[in-house]
């Protein structure tokens, strides 16, 4: 764990290494935040071990939005304190915003912070509840899903209404409380823990908006780490380290709005992760680092975003036979419930899917910086490979974006096996693990979307 002195040194190094300031462009920028904490108990999603509804509130959940650009080219990003805001919610919001504000689909991004202490949403991660919920609990999940959908729409519209002239700039720092969690033996996954030799992405990209009076209006940051400081024994609503980082940044920059997005940290956990004190510590340390970066010399960004979006299909491996599903159906909890649900689908004459729908999105700020938005719980290899191929000094890679269909393992993780590659698919209702071709398919989509200044891929290391 870095000390506060080391954190300051990291921020100072970023300041000294910052590129020479370029001409600054003014662009309309608006922000908004909405509290999305339910005022009733509900089942929290993230851990199969939980068996009851939430037992209080440790910190408030927020949906926070930033809108950038004039009406004909406005882009809106919403960061939501939830484990998995799926495509049904995102596409419903997108349709509403297109109708009410003319926002094109590629110009809306909805990112989940992936806190494991937020309410579940109807139709997402159902099998983590062991195959069934009482009717009253399921009704409360449906109620919250409708409320959250409305809240995401509202915060996006509020941010659009708040737009006023501002300037954008960005930079990157580093922090290291994320640790690779995949413990291996002889090259194969044997469990969760701390793998000191496993890959992580320590980068902390930061976007800053300053209004016409020189006051910081918005701060957005990313970090590639699970929001899992709090384990299954913690059954209170909480935004985890991402929420505490947001609070710290806003405290240090009064009047500003902070957004936290999560990078490709599906195989990284915060360390240590012993309870609420660690969540607060991680968030506060990250907020302190970001505050130093915000006060540094940053690279100005142009006033126009080139937004693109592509939908692809990711191939699954061999689908289980009926006999295999019958054997699995006898197993307890999520695994058995999942197999029984697949058998029910076959009995209705349905076929099991052989691929998973997937969305890739890019926002390019001229040739100064490109944001890549990847759906799902994406392992770190994707960020490292994208940055290697298209330039780490100009790339910001986000995961948990626009949908959370399941874990997105790399070829390496598939070869090692284990949770992110295999049995996590049960909780997302996927009938098989991915085929290795998914990695090149996703990278191909990224390069198809990135414009010429970024799309000059180097060979994979």
Buried (B, 14 or more C-beta within 10 A) or exposed (E): EBEEEBBBEBBEEBBEEBEEEEEBBEBBBBBBBBEBBBEEBBBBBBBBEBEEBBEEBBBBBBBBBBBBBEEEBBBBBBBBBBBBBBBBBBBBBBEBBBEEBEBBBBBBBBBBBBBBBBBBBBBBBBBBBBBEBEEEBBEBBEBBBBBBBBBBBBBBBBBBEBBBEBBBBBBBBBBBBBBBBBBBEEEEBEEBBBBEEBBBBBBBBBBBBBBEEEEBBBBBBBBBBBBBBBBBEBBBBBBBBBBBBBBBBBEBBEEBBBBBBBBBBBBBBBBBBEEBEBBBBBBBBBBBBBBBBBBBBBBBBBBBBBBBBBEBEBBBEEBBEEEEBEEBBEEEBBBBBBBBBBBEBEEEEEEBBBBBEBBBBBBBBBBBBBBBBBBBBBBBBBBBBBBBBBBBEBBBBBBBBBBBBBBBBBBBBBEBBBBBBBBBBBBBBBBBBBBBEBBEBBBBBBBEBBEEBBBEBEEEE
